[in-house]
Amino acid sequence: MFEELRAIDPELTRAINFGMFSVLAVPLLGALKWVQGFVGNWGWSIVALTVVINLVMAPFRHYSIVNGLKMAKLSPEMRAIQERYRKVPLMDPKRQLMQEEIAALYARHGMSMSSQMMVGCLPLLLTMPFLFAFYRVLTVSVDLRGAPFLWISDLAQKDPLFLTPVLMGVSMFVMQKMTPSTMDPAQQRIMMLMPLMLAGMFLWAPAGLNLYWLTSNLWSILQQGLSMRLLRPAEARAKDKRAK
């Protein structure tokens, strides 16, 4: 429909409102239709396009994984600093000393607090724009209305068996377990509730949207596993070889 309107008059495409994500949603729809021309199924086209998107983002994810491992190595020293100031009130000027010690710890390892905050948010910042763009494509474009995929009769509607949102939540849980963390056990337990909450929120979301997120998560799990295997210290790899 979008292409037909543009062929008649480009101004007619304004009748299709993709919202604030039109800058990404319109080319995403064009790319999806192009892939569908070769694949012949909208569901597999979403899977294939998601793999391509993640291939482009792979270097950024690798950078995030490398920095996450660095942060995990610093966590014992970080916790020691935080423990020394645990009983200091939040408004006490001595809290500034804790921040200075943490900043010095980062500096010794060639890192900075601001860059680490950005690195921690990087995977989410890369994934979310495409998530919203896919949502707009699935809810606005008529091309995917009634498009079947395996057990799903319509990718623009909820998964009738709720398998894709449940599997998406499981994949998020696996990702969190694999990701090195500097959080204390209490914070980690709270974060483990996130996959359950998101899976519940997306139960009635379009099946195509859950398919995109599930595919993206599976790619992230694969990349994280490979990256962490390659980035393990040489002594750990030598130990594994001796064990064999």
Disulfide bonds with the S-S distance in Angstrom:
none
